[in-house]
Each structure stands twice: as C-alpha cells, then as structure tokens.
Amino acid sequence: MNLPGNPFAARGIVTGPAFTDRAEERRALRRALTAAPGFVLLAGPRRIGKSSLLAQVAADLGRTRHPVILLDLWTAATPADVVTRLVEGATRALGRRWHASLLQLLAQLKLSFTLDRQP
C-alpha cells in the first residue's frame, strides 16, 4: 500500500521533488554522454531508478541544447523495432523529420563493405 505523499511510491519515471538528488551519478552520466562517442548503457536490477536518472540527465542536457536520445528497448521484439525507435527518438531529440535524422545517423556510422570471392 502506498501512503499519500510517500516519495518512494512505486510508479513510472520520477521527477521533481520525488527524484532523489543522485548528484554524483548525474555528473558521471552527463560527462559520459557529452564526451565522444556519447553512448551509455545503464543496467541494473528493477525499480532502483535507472530510467528516472536517465530522464533527469536527458532533461539537464536538453536545457543546454545537447540532444539526447533516450530509448527503452525492453519491449523491442525485432531489429526493425529497434531501428524504428531509434529514428523516432532522433526525430524528437533533434527536432527534424525522421529521414533527415536517419541520413545524419547513417553518415556518422562510417559503414564500409568488402566483397571477397571464394574459389
């Protein structure tokens, strides 16, 4: 049972006064996201505040106009789901249409292909 006003009530993303400061973790994540290559994978047990921490850091960086793509891939069932969520997240974070975001992402991936003939 959750008591009224309980800051530790189990619910979705926690913001505002219910969010525990976690200043050291917020600084470390901001550094990791703003330094090249700027990717973070955060893993841990359920219900310890990972999503809330990431959302807070994304909001912090958004105020500095540093775009952040925050993806929840827990329910992604196929590679197509992952790509769709990535493009939608890029569109939201960058304020561009999906195809412009996809073209920029592809340009940054620096893909190369080689063909090898087997005798």
Buried (B, 14 or more C-beta within 10 A) or exposed (E): EEEEEEEEEEEEEBEEEEBBEBEEBBEEBBEBBEEEEEEEEEEEEEEEBBBBBBBBBBEBBEEEEBBBBBEEEEEBEEEEEEEEBBBBBBBBBBEBEBEEBBEEBEEEEEEEEEEEEEE
